[in-house]
């Protein structure tokens, strides 16, 4: 699963509610999506259904499930706190 960092950054800002064993309700900037991670078509948004990429809605659900690949990818878009202090001190 390729993780797009822009979509991952968006996923952090989405609210997710569990709606079943592998089903989630994802609230995304005024829209809501039903995501089923075990389905062949887990999301019906344009990103997944038309562009065929792993969308922010799926990433948000995988974060909630503790997916290690997704959680480790957060490192790429989140500076260490120490790095932030160095930038402010400069
Ligand atoms: Zn989606």
PDB file of the backbone (N, CA, C, O) and the ligand in Angstrom, with CONECT records:
HET     ZN  A 101       1
ATOM      1  N   UNK A   1       0.852  -1.189   0.000  1.00  0.00           N
ATOM      2  CA  UNK A   1       0.000   0.000   0.000  1.00  0.00           C
ATOM      3  C   UNK A   1       0.886   1.237   0.000  1.00  0.00           C
ATOM      4  O   UNK A   1       1.653   1.468   0.935  1.00  0.00           O
ATOM      5  N   UNK A   2       0.770   2.024  -1.057  1.00  0.00           N
ATOM      6  CA  UNK A   2       1.550   3.262  -1.127  1.00  0.00           C
ATOM      7  C   UNK A   2       0.809   4.366  -0.370  1.00  0.00           C
ATOM      8  O   UNK A   2      -0.393   4.559  -0.548  1.00  0.00           O
ATOM      9  N   UNK A   3       1.543   5.080   0.469  1.00  0.00           N
ATOM     10  CA  UNK A   3       0.927   6.121   1.293  1.00  0.00           C
ATOM     11  C   UNK A   3       1.350   7.491   0.769  1.00  0.00           C
ATOM     12  O   UNK A   3       2.527   7.850   0.799  1.00  0.00           O
ATOM     13  N   UNK A   4       0.366   8.245   0.289  1.00  0.00           N
ATOM     14  CA  UNK A   4       0.622   9.596  -0.193  1.00  0.00           C
ATOM     15  C   UNK A   4       0.619  10.544   1.011  1.00  0.00           C
ATOM     16  O   UNK A   4      -0.344  10.581   1.776  1.00  0.00           O
ATOM     17  N   UNK A   5       1.688  11.296   1.170  1.00  0.00           N
ATOM     18  CA  UNK A   5       1.839  12.105   2.387  1.00  0.00           C
ATOM     19  C   UNK A   5       0.838  13.245   2.470  1.00  0.00           C
ATOM     20  O   UNK A   5       0.429  13.619   3.569  1.00  0.00           O
ATOM     21  N   UNK A   6       0.431  13.812   1.325  1.00  0.00           N
ATOM     22  CA  UNK A   6      -0.588  14.872   1.369  1.00  0.00           C
ATOM     23  C   UNK A   6      -1.922  14.310   1.863  1.00  0.00           C
ATOM     24  O   UNK A   6      -2.626  14.946   2.647  1.00  0.00           O
ATOM     25  N   UNK A   7      -2.252  13.117   1.394  1.00  0.00           N
ATOM     26  CA  UNK A   7      -3.499  12.491   1.846  1.00  0.00           C
ATOM     27  C   UNK A   7      -3.391  12.077   3.318  1.00  0.00           C
ATOM     28  O   UNK A   7      -4.372  12.140   4.059  1.00  0.00           O
ATOM     29  N   UNK A   8      -2.211  11.658   3.728  1.00  0.00           N
ATOM     30  CA  UNK A   8      -2.001  11.296   5.129  1.00  0.00           C
ATOM     31  C   UNK A   8      -2.182  12.521   6.027  1.00  0.00           C
ATOM     32  O   UNK A   8      -2.801  12.432   7.088  1.00  0.00           O
ATOM     33  N   UNK A   9      -1.638  13.671   5.596  1.00  0.00           N
ATOM     34  CA  UNK A   9      -1.783  14.906   6.379  1.00  0.00           C
ATOM     35  C   UNK A   9      -3.257  15.283   6.493  1.00  0.00           C
ATOM     36  O   UNK A   9      -3.691  15.750   7.546  1.00  0.00           O
ATOM     37  N   UNK A  10      -4.034  15.088   5.424  1.00  0.00           N
ATOM     38  CA  UNK A  10      -5.466  15.373   5.473  1.00  0.00           C
ATOM     39  C   UNK A  10      -6.167  14.398   6.427  1.00  0.00           C
ATOM     40  O   UNK A  10      -7.071  14.779   7.170  1.00  0.00           O
ATOM     41  N   UNK A  11      -5.735  13.143   6.390  1.00  0.00           N
ATOM     42  CA  UNK A  11      -6.378  12.100   7.194  1.00  0.00           C
ATOM     43  C   UNK A  11      -6.327  12.423   8.684  1.00  0.00           C
ATOM     44  O   UNK A  11      -7.240  12.068   9.429  1.00  0.00           O
ATOM     45  N   UNK A  12      -5.268  13.092   9.118  1.00  0.00           N
ATOM     46  CA  UNK A  12      -5.123  13.440  10.539  1.00  0.00           C
ATOM     47  C   UNK A  12      -6.283  14.315  10.993  1.00  0.00           C
ATOM     48  O   UNK A  12      -6.674  14.273  12.159  1.00  0.00           O
ATOM     49  N   UNK A  13      -6.833  15.104  10.082  1.00  0.00           N
ATOM     50  CA  UNK A  13      -7.870  16.073  10.440  1.00  0.00           C
ATOM     51  C   UNK A  13      -9.290  15.531  10.296  1.00  0.00           C
ATOM     52  O   UNK A  13     -10.255  16.267  10.499  1.00  0.00           O
ATOM     53  N   UNK A  14      -9.424  14.259   9.950  1.00  0.00           N
ATOM     54  CA  UNK A  14     -10.753  13.683   9.773  1.00  0.00           C
ATOM     55  C   UNK A  14     -11.199  12.983  11.050  1.00  0.00           C
ATOM     56  O   UNK A  14     -10.388  12.416  11.782  1.00  0.00           O
ATOM     57  N   UNK A  15     -12.504  13.035  11.301  1.00  0.00           N
ATOM     58  CA  UNK A  15     -13.070  12.312  12.441  1.00  0.00           C
ATOM     59  C   UNK A  15     -13.608  10.973  11.953  1.00  0.00           C
ATOM     60  O   UNK A  15     -14.226  10.878  10.893  1.00  0.00           O
ATOM     61  N   UNK A  16     -13.359   9.960  12.743  1.00  0.00           N
ATOM     62  CA  UNK A  16     -13.743   8.599  12.354  1.00  0.00           C
ATOM     63  C   UNK A  16     -14.521   7.953  13.489  1.00  0.00           C
ATOM     64  O   UNK A  16     -14.134   8.033  14.655  1.00  0.00           O
ATOM     65  N   UNK A  17     -15.629   7.309  13.124  1.00  0.00           N
ATOM     66  CA  UNK A  17     -16.402   6.531  14.104  1.00  0.00           C
ATOM     67  C   UNK A  17     -16.489   5.099  13.622  1.00  0.00           C
ATOM     68  O   UNK A  17     -16.741   4.850  12.444  1.00  0.00           O
ATOM     69  N   UNK A  18     -16.283   4.167  14.519  1.00  0.00           N
ATOM     70  CA  UNK A  18     -16.418   2.756  14.153  1.00  0.00           C
ATOM     71  C   UNK A  18     -17.897   2.451  13.930  1.00  0.00           C
ATOM     72  O   UNK A  18     -18.753   2.865  14.711  1.00  0.00           O
ATOM     73  N   UNK A  19     -18.186   1.713  12.843  1.00  0.00           N
ATOM     74  CA  UNK A  19     -19.573   1.384  12.516  1.00  0.00           C
ATOM     75  C   UNK A  19     -19.754  -0.120  12.329  1.00  0.00           C
ATOM     76  O   UNK A  19     -20.811  -0.565  11.883  1.00  0.00           O
ATOM     77  N   UNK A  20     -18.748  -0.891  12.662  1.00  0.00           N
ATOM     78  CA  UNK A  20     -18.815  -2.346  12.515  1.00  0.00           C
ATOM     79  C   UNK A  20     -17.424  -2.910  12.665  1.00  0.00           C
ATOM     80  O   UNK A  20     -16.490  -2.182  13.001  1.00  0.00           O
ATOM     81  N   UNK A  21     -17.269  -4.214  12.418  1.00  0.00           N
ATOM     82  CA  UNK A  21     -15.974  -4.864  12.651  1.00  0.00           C
ATOM     83  C   UNK A  21     -14.862  -4.208  11.842  1.00  0.00           C
ATOM     84  O   UNK A  21     -13.787  -3.923  12.369  1.00  0.00           O
ATOM     85  N   UNK A  22     -15.128  -3.968  10.552  1.00  0.00           N
ATOM     86  CA  UNK A  22     -14.109  -3.330   9.703  1.00  0.00           C
ATOM     87  C   UNK A  22     -14.679  -2.088   9.021  1.00  0.00           C
ATOM     88  O   UNK A  22     -14.077  -1.543   8.096  1.00  0.00           O
ATOM     89  N   UNK A  23     -15.850  -1.647   9.493  1.00  0.00           N
ATOM     90  CA  UNK A  23     -16.540  -0.509   8.867  1.00  0.00           C
ATOM     91  C   UNK A  23     -16.415   0.734   9.731  1.00  0.00           C
ATOM     92  O   UNK A  23     -16.453   0.677  10.960  1.00  0.00           O
ATOM     93  N   UNK A  24     -16.265   1.858   9.041  1.00  0.00           N
ATOM     94  CA  UNK A  24     -16.112   3.134   9.730  1.00  0.00           C
ATOM     95  C   UNK A  24     -16.930   4.195   9.014  1.00  0.00           C
ATOM     96  O   UNK A  24     -17.184   4.107   7.813  1.00  0.00           O
ATOM     97  N   UNK A  25     -17.335   5.195   9.777  1.00  0.00           N
ATOM     98  CA  UNK A  25     -17.962   6.384   9.220  1.00  0.00           C
ATOM     99  C   UNK A  25     -16.932   7.505   9.349  1.00  0.00           C
ATOM    100  O   UNK A  25     -16.485   7.836  10.447  1.00  0.00           O
ATOM    101  N   UNK A  26     -16.568   8.079   8.208  1.00  0.00           N
ATOM    102  CA  UNK A  26     -15.512   9.102   8.190  1.00  0.00           C
ATOM    103  C   UNK A  26     -16.129  10.449   7.838  1.00  0.00           C
ATOM    104  O   UNK A  26     -16.810  10.580   6.821  1.00  0.00           O
ATOM    105  N   UNK A  27     -15.888  11.442   8.676  1.00  0.00           N
ATOM    106  CA  UNK A  27     -16.394  12.792   8.447  1.00  0.00           C
ATOM    107  C   UNK A  27     -15.274  13.639   7.879  1.00  0.00           C
ATOM    108  O   UNK A  27     -14.227  13.818   8.502  1.00  0.00           O
ATOM    109  N   UNK A  28     -15.517  14.163   6.672  1.00  0.00           N
ATOM    110  CA  UNK A  28     -14.456  14.819   5.928  1.00  0.00           C
ATOM    111  C   UNK A  28     -14.927  16.163   5.390  1.00  0.00           C
ATOM    112  O   UNK A  28     -15.489  16.240   4.298  1.00  0.00           O
ATOM    113  N   UNK A  29     -14.697  17.213   6.153  1.00  0.00           N
ATOM    114  CA  UNK A  29     -14.966  18.577   5.688  1.00  0.00           C
ATOM    115  C   UNK A  29     -16.377  18.713   5.100  1.00  0.00           C
ATOM    116  O   UNK A  29     -16.538  19.135   3.955  1.00  0.00           O
ATOM    117  N   UNK A  30     -17.383  18.358   5.880  1.00  0.00           N
ATOM    118  CA  UNK A  30     -18.764  18.512   5.450  1.00  0.00           C
ATOM    119  C   UNK A  30     -19.345  17.320   4.718  1.00  0.00           C
ATOM    120  O   UNK A  30     -20.548  17.287   4.460  1.00  0.00           O
ATOM    121  N   UNK A  31     -18.528  16.346   4.379  1.00  0.00           N
ATOM    122  CA  UNK A  31     -19.012  15.121   3.739  1.00  0.00           C
ATOM    123  C   UNK A  31     -18.767  13.950   4.687  1.00  0.00           C
ATOM    124  O   UNK A  31     -17.940  14.025   5.596  1.00  0.00           O
ATOM    125  N   UNK A  32     -19.502  12.873   4.453  1.00  0.00           N
ATOM    126  CA  UNK A  32     -19.220  11.665   5.231  1.00  0.00           C
ATOM    127  C   UNK A  32     -19.120  10.481   4.282  1.00  0.00           C
ATOM    128  O   UNK A  32     -19.800  10.422   3.258  1.00  0.00           O
ATOM    129  N   UNK A  33     -18.268   9.552   4.643  1.00  0.00           N
ATOM    130  CA  UNK A  33     -17.999   8.385   3.806  1.00  0.00           C
ATOM    131  C   UNK A  33     -18.046   7.141   4.673  1.00  0.00           C
ATOM    132  O   UNK A  33     -17.589   7.148   5.816  1.00  0.00           O
ATOM    133  N   UNK A  34     -18.600   6.079   4.122  1.00  0.00           N
ATOM    134  CA  UNK A  34     -18.545   4.784   4.791  1.00  0.00           C
ATOM    135  C   UNK A  34     -17.355   4.031   4.210  1.00  0.00           C
ATOM    136  O   UNK A  34     -17.262   3.830   2.999  1.00  0.00           O
ATOM    137  N   UNK A  35     -16.457   3.621   5.081  1.00  0.00           N
ATOM    138  CA  UNK A  35     -15.262   2.888   4.656  1.00  0.00           C
ATOM    139  C   UNK A  35     -15.323   1.493   5.263  1.00  0.00           C
ATOM    140  O   UNK A  35     -15.561   1.332   6.460  1.00  0.00           O
ATOM    141  N   UNK A  36     -15.105   0.496   4.427  1.00  0.00           N
ATOM    142  CA  UNK A  36     -15.023  -0.887   4.908  1.00  0.00           C
ATOM    143  C   UNK A  36     -13.661  -1.428   4.502  1.00  0.00           C
ATOM    144  O   UNK A  36     -13.425  -1.727   3.331  1.00  0.00           O
ATOM    145  N   UNK A  37     -12.785  -1.549   5.459  1.00  0.00           N
ATOM    146  CA  UNK A  37     -11.400  -1.914   5.154  1.00  0.00           C
ATOM    147  C   UNK A  37     -11.267  -3.332   4.606  1.00  0.00           C
ATOM    148  O   UNK A  37     -10.268  -3.656   3.964  1.00  0.00           O
ATOM    149  N   UNK A  38     -12.257  -4.171   4.852  1.00  0.00           N
ATOM    150  CA  UNK A  38     -12.173  -5.551   4.343  1.00  0.00           C
ATOM    151  C   UNK A  38     -12.889  -5.721   3.005  1.00  0.00           C
ATOM    152  O   UNK A  38     -12.907  -6.820   2.451  1.00  0.00           O
ATOM    153  N   UNK A  39     -13.467  -4.667   2.491  1.00  0.00           N
ATOM    154  CA  UNK A  39     -14.179  -4.734   1.219  1.00  0.00           C
ATOM    155  C   UNK A  39     -13.202  -4.605   0.047  1.00  0.00           C
ATOM    156  O   UNK A  39     -12.129  -4.019   0.191  1.00  0.00           O
ATOM    157  N   UNK A  40     -13.578  -5.153  -1.110  1.00  0.00           N
ATOM    158  CA  UNK A  40     -12.774  -4.973  -2.326  1.00  0.00           C
ATOM    159  C   UNK A  40     -12.790  -3.515  -2.775  1.00  0.00           C
ATOM    160  O   UNK A  40     -11.851  -3.050  -3.421  1.00  0.00           O
ATOM    161  N   UNK A  41     -13.845  -2.805  -2.437  1.00  0.00           N
ATOM    162  CA  UNK A  41     -13.942  -1.370  -2.734  1.00  0.00           C
ATOM    163  C   UNK A  41     -14.160  -0.653  -1.398  1.00  0.00           C
ATOM    164  O   UNK A  41     -15.293  -0.315  -1.055  1.00  0.00           O
ATOM    165  N   UNK A  42     -13.083  -0.421  -0.645  1.00  0.00           N
ATOM    166  CA  UNK A  42     -13.248   0.086   0.728  1.00  0.00           C
ATOM    167  C   UNK A  42     -13.859   1.477   0.843  1.00  0.00           C
ATOM    168  O   UNK A  42     -14.502   1.781   1.848  1.00  0.00           O
ATOM    169  N   UNK A  43     -13.672   2.336  -0.173  1.00  0.00           N
ATOM    170  CA  UNK A  43     -14.253   3.681  -0.106  1.00  0.00           C
ATOM    171  C   UNK A  43     -14.839   4.022  -1.477  1.00  0.00           C
ATOM    172  O   UNK A  43     -14.388   3.517  -2.505  1.00  0.00           O
ATOM    173  N   UNK A  44     -15.855   4.892  -1.467  1.00  0.00           N
ATOM    174  CA  UNK A  44     -16.516   5.245  -2.718  1.00  0.00           C
ATOM    175  C   UNK A  44     -16.245   6.688  -3.122  1.00  0.00           C
ATOM    176  O   UNK A  44     -16.956   7.239  -3.962  1.00  0.00           O
ATOM    177  N   UNK A  45     -15.235   7.298  -2.538  1.00  0.00           N
ATOM    178  CA  UNK A  45     -14.901   8.673  -2.922  1.00  0.00           C
ATOM    179  C   UNK A  45     -14.190   8.666  -4.276  1.00  0.00           C
ATOM    180  O   UNK A  45     -13.782   7.616  -4.773  1.00  0.00           O
ATOM    181  N   UNK A  46     -14.050   9.853  -4.859  1.00  0.00           N
ATOM    182  CA  UNK A  46     -13.425   9.963  -6.186  1.00  0.00           C
ATOM    183  C   UNK A  46     -11.962   9.531  -6.150  1.00  0.00           C
ATOM    184  O   UNK A  46     -11.461   8.919  -7.094  1.00  0.00           O
ATOM    185  N   UNK A  47     -11.293   9.851  -5.068  1.00  0.00           N
ATOM    186  CA  UNK A  47      -9.878   9.493  -4.970  1.00  0.00           C
ATOM    187  C   UNK A  47      -9.688   7.981  -5.135  1.00  0.00           C
ATOM    188  O   UNK A  47      -8.847   7.534  -5.915  1.00  0.00           O
ATOM    189  N   UNK A  48     -10.459   7.222  -4.411  1.00  0.00           N
ATOM    190  CA  UNK A  48     -10.308   5.770  -4.485  1.00  0.00           C
ATOM    191  C   UNK A  48     -11.012   5.209  -5.720  1.00  0.00           C
ATOM    192  O   UNK A  48     -10.414   4.457  -6.490  1.00  0.00           O
ATOM    193  N   UNK A  49     -12.280   5.575  -5.907  1.00  0.00           N
ATOM    194  CA  UNK A  49     -13.096   4.945  -6.946  1.00  0.00           C
ATOM    195  C   UNK A  49     -12.655   5.341  -8.352  1.00  0.00           C
ATOM    196  O   UNK A  49     -12.731   4.520  -9.266  1.00  0.00           O
ATOM    197  N   UNK A  50     -12.203   6.563  -8.548  1.00  0.00           N
ATOM    198  CA  UNK A  50     -11.852   7.031  -9.895  1.00  0.00           C
ATOM    199  C   UNK A  50     -10.340   7.047 -10.087  1.00  0.00           C
ATOM    200  O   UNK A  50      -9.828   6.518 -11.074  1.00  0.00           O
ATOM    201  N   UNK A  51      -9.629   7.656  -9.141  1.00  0.00           N
ATOM    202  CA  UNK A  51      -8.173   7.758  -9.297  1.00  0.00           C
ATOM    203  C   UNK A  51      -7.438   6.509  -8.838  1.00  0.00           C
ATOM    204  O   UNK A  51      -6.272   6.316  -9.184  1.00  0.00           O
ATOM    205  N   UNK A  52      -8.101   5.660  -8.065  1.00  0.00           N
ATOM    206  CA  UNK A  52      -7.504   4.387  -7.680  1.00  0.00           C
ATOM    207  C   UNK A  52      -6.375   4.490  -6.681  1.00  0.00           C
ATOM    208  O   UNK A  52      -5.515   3.612  -6.620  1.00  0.00           O
ATOM    209  N   UNK A  53      -6.368   5.559  -5.894  1.00  0.00           N
ATOM    210  CA  UNK A  53      -5.314   5.721  -4.884  1.00  0.00           C
ATOM    211  C   UNK A  53      -5.898   5.445  -3.491  1.00  0.00           C
ATOM    212  O   UNK A  53      -7.113   5.471  -3.295  1.00  0.00           O
ATOM    213  N   UNK A  54      -5.014   5.184  -2.541  1.00  0.00           N
ATOM    214  CA  UNK A  54      -5.452   5.017  -1.156  1.00  0.00           C
ATOM    215  C   UNK A  54      -5.798   6.400  -0.625  1.00  0.00           C
ATOM    216  O   UNK A  54      -4.920   7.246  -0.452  1.00  0.00           O
ATOM    217  N   UNK A  55      -7.079   6.624  -0.370  1.00  0.00           N
ATOM    218  CA  UNK A  55      -7.565   7.965  -0.036  1.00  0.00           C
ATOM    219  C   UNK A  55      -7.357   8.297   1.439  1.00  0.00           C
ATOM    220  O   UNK A  55      -7.018   7.432   2.247  1.00  0.00           O
ATOM    221  N   UNK A  56      -7.568   9.566   1.768  1.00  0.00           N
ATOM    222  CA  UNK A  56      -7.422  10.035   3.148  1.00  0.00           C
ATOM    223  C   UNK A  56      -8.397   9.324   4.077  1.00  0.00           C
ATOM    224  O   UNK A  56      -8.091   9.113   5.251  1.00  0.00           O
ATOM    225  N   UNK A  57      -9.579   8.951   3.559  1.00  0.00           N
ATOM    226  CA  UNK A  57     -10.583   8.285   4.403  1.00  0.00           C
ATOM    227  C   UNK A  57     -10.093   6.914   4.848  1.00  0.00           C
ATOM    228  O   UNK A  57     -10.247   6.527   6.006  1.00  0.00           O
ATOM    229  N   UNK A  58      -9.501   6.187   3.903  1.00  0.00           N
ATOM    230  CA  UNK A  58      -8.941   4.872   4.240  1.00  0.00           C
ATOM    231  C   UNK A  58      -7.776   5.038   5.207  1.00  0.00           C
ATOM    232  O   UNK A  58      -7.648   4.282   6.171  1.00  0.00           O
ATOM    233  N   UNK A  59      -6.931   6.027   4.947  1.00  0.00           N
ATOM    234  CA  UNK A  59      -5.782   6.243   5.827  1.00  0.00           C
ATOM    235  C   UNK A  59      -6.236   6.595   7.249  1.00  0.00           C
ATOM    236  O   UNK A  59      -5.636   6.139   8.222  1.00  0.00           O
ATOM    237  N   UNK A  60      -7.293   7.404   7.369  1.00  0.00           N
ATOM    238  CA  UNK A  60      -7.798   7.775   8.687  1.00  0.00           C
ATOM    239  C   UNK A  60      -8.271   6.531   9.447  1.00  0.00           C
ATOM    240  O   UNK A  60      -8.041   6.409  10.650  1.00  0.00           O
ATOM    241  N   UNK A  61      -8.922   5.626   8.749  1.00  0.00           N
ATOM    242  CA  UNK A  61      -9.398   4.390   9.390  1.00  0.00           C
ATOM    243  C   UNK A  61      -8.226   3.495   9.775  1.00  0.00           C
ATOM    244  O   UNK A  61      -8.224   2.883  10.843  1.00  0.00           O
ATOM    245  N   UNK A  62      -7.241   3.427   8.903  1.00  0.00           N
ATOM    246  CA  UNK A  62      -6.081   2.573   9.200  1.00  0.00           C
ATOM    247  C   UNK A  62      -5.294   3.133  10.386  1.00  0.00           C
ATOM    248  O   UNK A  62      -4.721   2.373  11.168  1.00  0.00           O
ATOM    249  N   UNK A  63      -5.266   4.449  10.518  1.00  0.00           N
ATOM    250  CA  UNK A  63      -4.632   5.047  11.691  1.00  0.00           C
ATOM    251  C   UNK A  63      -5.363   4.612  12.951  1.00  0.00           C
ATOM    252  O   UNK A  63      -4.739   4.255  13.950  1.00  0.00           O
ATOM    253  N   UNK A  64      -6.699   4.645  12.897  1.00  0.00           N
ATOM    254  CA  UNK A  64      -7.495   4.255  14.066  1.00  0.00           C
ATOM    255  C   UNK A  64      -7.251   2.796  14.418  1.00  0.00           C
ATOM    256  O   UNK A  64      -7.315   2.423  15.589  1.00  0.00           O
ATOM    257  N   UNK A  65      -6.973   1.970  13.422  1.00  0.00           N
ATOM    258  CA  UNK A  65      -6.697   0.547  13.667  1.00  0.00           C
ATOM    259  C   UNK A  65      -5.263   0.313  14.122  1.00  0.00           C
ATOM    260  O   UNK A  65      -4.896  -0.809  14.470  1.00  0.00           O
ATOM    261  N   UNK A  66      -4.449   1.374  14.121  1.00  0.00           N
ATOM    262  CA  UNK A  66      -3.071   1.219  14.567  1.00  0.00           C
ATOM    263  C   UNK A  66      -2.159   0.628  13.516  1.00  0.00           C
ATOM    264  O   UNK A  66      -1.157  -0.001  13.857  1.00  0.00           O
ATOM    265  N   UNK A  67      -2.477   0.812  12.249  1.00  0.00           N
ATOM    266  CA  UNK A  67      -1.651   0.301  11.150  1.00  0.00           C
ATOM    267  C   UNK A  67      -0.225   0.872  11.255  1.00  0.00           C
ATOM    268  O   UNK A  67      -0.018   2.083  11.181  1.00  0.00           O
ATOM    269  N   UNK A  68       0.739  -0.024  11.427  1.00  0.00           N
ATOM    270  CA  UNK A  68       2.114   0.415  11.687  1.00  0.00           C
ATOM    271  C   UNK A  68       2.684   1.207  10.510  1.00  0.00           C
ATOM    272  O   UNK A  68       3.360   2.215  10.717  1.00  0.00           O
ATOM    273  N   UNK A  69       2.423   0.769   9.293  1.00  0.00           N
ATOM    274  CA  UNK A  69       2.956   1.488   8.130  1.00  0.00           C
ATOM    275  C   UNK A  69       2.425   2.921   8.076  1.00  0.00           C
ATOM    276  O   UNK A  69       3.173   3.858   7.798  1.00  0.00           O
ATOM    277  N   UNK A  70       1.136   3.081   8.343  1.00  0.00           N
ATOM    278  CA  UNK A  70       0.537   4.413   8.310  1.00  0.00           C
ATOM    279  C   UNK A  70       1.091   5.266   9.450  1.00  0.00           C
ATOM    280  O   UNK A  70       1.444   6.429   9.252  1.00  0.00           O
ATOM    281  N   UNK A  71       1.163   4.680  10.638  1.00  0.00           N
ATOM    282  CA  UNK A  71       1.647   5.457  11.789  1.00  0.00           C
ATOM    283  C   UNK A  71       3.105   5.868  11.605  1.00  0.00           C
ATOM    284  O   UNK A  71       3.475   6.992  11.942  1.00  0.00           O
ATOM    285  N   UNK A  72       3.934   4.973  11.075  1.00  0.00           N
ATOM    286  CA  UNK A  72       5.337   5.332  10.855  1.00  0.00           C
ATOM    287  C   UNK A  72       5.477   6.392   9.773  1.00  0.00           C
ATOM    288  O   UNK A  72       6.409   7.194   9.812  1.00  0.00           O
ATOM    289  N   UNK A  73       4.565   6.407   8.811  1.00  0.00           N
ATOM    290  CA  UNK A  73       4.614   7.411   7.749  1.00  0.00           C
ATOM    291  C   UNK A  73       4.357   8.813   8.289  1.00  0.00           C
ATOM    292  O   UNK A  73       4.739   9.802   7.664  1.00  0.00           O
ATOM    293  N   UNK A  74       3.705   8.900   9.459  1.00  0.00           N
ATOM    294  CA  UNK A  74       3.476  10.212  10.067  1.00  0.00           C
ATOM    295  C   UNK A  74       4.798  10.910  10.376  1.00  0.00           C
ATOM    296  O   UNK A  74       4.859  12.137  10.450  1.00  0.00           O
ATOM    297  N   UNK A  75       5.850  10.120  10.554  1.00  0.00           N
ATOM    298  CA  UNK A  75       7.160  10.706  10.851  1.00  0.00           C
ATOM    299  C   UNK A  75       7.628  11.629   9.726  1.00  0.00           C
ATOM    300  O   UNK A  75       8.328  12.613   9.966  1.00  0.00           O
ATOM    301  N   UNK A  76       7.235  11.298   8.504  1.00  0.00           N
ATOM    302  CA  UNK A  76       7.688  12.074   7.351  1.00  0.00           C
ATOM    303  C   UNK A  76       7.076  13.475   7.321  1.00  0.00           C
ATOM    304  O   UNK A  76       7.634  14.386   6.709  1.00  0.00           O
ATOM    305  N   UNK A  77       5.922  13.648   7.987  1.00  0.00           N
ATOM    306  CA  UNK A  77       5.252  14.952   7.936  1.00  0.00           C
ATOM    307  C   UNK A  77       5.211  15.619   9.306  1.00  0.00           C
ATOM    308  O   UNK A  77       4.620  16.688   9.457  1.00  0.00           O
ATOM    309  N   UNK A  78       5.841  14.991  10.315  1.00  0.00           N
ATOM    310  CA  UNK A  78       5.817  15.546  11.663  1.00  0.00           C
ATOM    311  C   UNK A  78       7.240  15.741  12.169  1.00  0.00           C
ATOM    312  O   UNK A  78       7.929  14.757  12.436  1.00  0.00           O
ATOM    313  N   UNK A  79       7.704  16.987  12.310  1.00  0.00           N
ATOM    314  CA  UNK A  79       9.056  17.195  12.825  1.00  0.00           C
ATOM    315  C   UNK A  79       9.139  16.813  14.299  1.00  0.00           C
ATOM    316  O   UNK A  79       8.155  16.914  15.032  1.00  0.00           O
ATOM    317  N   UNK A  80      10.304  16.379  14.719  1.00  0.00           N
ATOM    318  CA  UNK A  80      10.523  16.125  16.136  1.00  0.00           C
ATOM    319  C   UNK A  80      10.390  17.436  16.907  1.00  0.00           C
ATOM    320  O   UNK A  80      10.731  18.491  16.372  1.00  0.00           O
ATOM    321  N   UNK A  81       9.902  17.400  18.153  1.00  0.00           N
ATOM    322  CA  UNK A  81       9.779  18.634  18.940  1.00  0.00           C
ATOM    323  C   UNK A  81      11.113  19.372  19.061  1.00  0.00           C
ATOM    324  O   UNK A  81      11.139  20.602  19.025  1.00  0.00           O
ATOM    325  N   UNK A  82      12.221  18.638  19.203  1.00  0.00           N
ATOM    326  CA  UNK A  82      13.529  19.281  19.319  1.00  0.00           C
ATOM    327  C   UNK A  82      13.849  20.091  18.067  1.00  0.00           C
ATOM    328  O   UNK A  82      14.407  21.186  18.148  1.00  0.00           O
ATOM    329  N   UNK A  83      13.490  19.540  16.908  1.00  0.00           N
ATOM    330  CA  UNK A  83      13.736  20.241  15.650  1.00  0.00           C
ATOM    331  C   UNK A  83      12.968  21.561  15.624  1.00  0.00           C
ATOM    332  O   UNK A  83      13.477  22.561  15.118  1.00  0.00           O
ATOM    333  N   UNK A  84      11.750  21.573  16.164  1.00  0.00           N
ATOM    334  CA  UNK A  84      10.954  22.783  16.209  1.00  0.00           C
ATOM    335  C   UNK A  84      11.618  23.856  17.051  1.00  0.00           C
ATOM    336  O   UNK A  84      11.605  25.037  16.702  1.00  0.00           O
ATOM    337  N   UNK A  85      12.216  23.420  18.195  1.00  0.00           N
ATOM    338  CA  UNK A  85      12.909  24.406  19.053  1.00  0.00           C
ATOM    339  C   UNK A  85      14.099  25.000  18.342  1.00  0.00           C
ATOM    340  O   UNK A  85      14.361  26.197  18.464  1.00  0.00           O
ATOM    341  N   UNK A  86      14.837  24.172  17.590  1.00  0.00           N
ATOM    342  CA  UNK A  86      16.003  24.668  16.873  1.00  0.00           C
ATOM    343  C   UNK A  86      15.580  25.701  15.835  1.00  0.00           C
ATOM    344  O   UNK A  86      16.252  26.714  15.642  1.00  0.00           O
ATOM    345  N   UNK A  87      14.450  25.432  15.164  1.00  0.00           N
ATOM    346  CA  UNK A  87      14.004  26.361  14.126  1.00  0.00           C
ATOM    347  C   UNK A  87      13.608  27.695  14.753  1.00  0.00           C
ATOM    348  O   UNK A  87      13.927  28.757  14.218  1.00  0.00           O
ATOM    349  N   UNK A  88      12.894  27.635  15.919  1.00  0.00           N
ATOM    350  CA  UNK A  88      12.466  28.883  16.554  1.00  0.00           C
ATOM    351  C   UNK A  88      13.645  29.674  17.110  1.00  0.00           C
ATOM    352  O   UNK A  88      13.621  30.904  17.154  1.00  0.00           O
ATOM    353  N   UNK A  89      14.693  28.936  17.539  1.00  0.00           N
ATOM    354  CA  UNK A  89      15.839  29.618  18.133  1.00  0.00           C
ATOM    355  C   UNK A  89      16.703  30.288  17.068  1.00  0.00           C
ATOM    356  O   UNK A  89      17.446  31.224  17.362  1.00  0.00           O
ATOM    357  N   UNK A  90      16.604  29.808  15.840  1.00  0.00           N
ATOM    358  CA  UNK A  90      17.481  30.331  14.774  1.00  0.00           C
ATOM    359  C   UNK A  90      17.109  31.759  14.405  1.00  0.00           C
ATOM    360  O   UNK A  90      17.738  32.355  13.530  1.00  0.00           O
TER     361      UNK A  90
HETATM  362 ZN    ZN A 101     -12.152   7.807   0.312  1.00  0.00          ZN
END
